[in-house]
Amino acid sequence: MFRRTFWFSTGVAAGVWATTKVNRKLKQLTPEHLAVAATNKAIEAGHRLKDRAVGFAVDVRDNMARREAELEEALGIQDSPELPTPRRHTAIENTSKPKYIEPTVYWNNRNEDH
């Protein structure tokens, strides 16, 4: 009698365990859950890509400054020369065209054709 009860309870426990696993897997395969999972992975990938891009930009900037310093030292340039002030030209207005054009008015009088 105890042997049958043991195997019956073992079968029930295995059935409950298998049903729970199947239900969890089915919930993971719903479209909403798949969309959330894909979004989270895309956000994580974007953060990793951003971090790599920022690190690359910092490395480029540091190496560029180091190389400029090497070139300035090799060429004997200590300070950057003064640049001339930029020239400003006044814009020429076209006075032949009006600034505002009146819109064409269309009357919706249906009786004028009759």
ABEGO torsion letter per residue (X at the ends): XAAAAAAAAAAAAAAAAAAAAAAAAAAAABAAAAAAAAAAAAAAAAAAAAAAAAAAAAAAAAAAAAAAAAAAAAAGBABBBBBBBBBBBBBBBBAABBABBBBBBBBBBAAAAX
